[in-house]
Amino acid sequence: MRARLVYHVKEYHSDGSAQEIKIWGVPKSKKKPHGLKYSFAYLSGAERVIGYDNAEGKGDHRHYMGNEYPYKFQSLEKLWKDFKKDIQRFKEDKP
């Protein structure tokens, strides 16, 4: 089975930011035990400042302000909440 796009949305906001979410269904495997490939990105201007993904060879991880951290995937609901929490944190810390 090939990857099939399950969900994709890109939103643009009045403050110049944007967010894009892509979720694919993939066969469960050692590298993708949850059967999902995903990419959640928040852009400020043209720069990705927050991202969550499980790119090939890297596994589940998150990006925040140019740094990369491991991420323990638990569910799509938890991923969404963590993503939104990071966006809120970024907006509060933004000068």
Secondary structure, DSSP 8 states (H G I E B T S, - for coil): ---EEEEEEEEE-TTSEEEEEEEEE----SS-TTSEEEEEEEEETTEEEEEEE--TTT-SEEEETTEEEE-----HHHHHHHHHHHHHHHHHH--
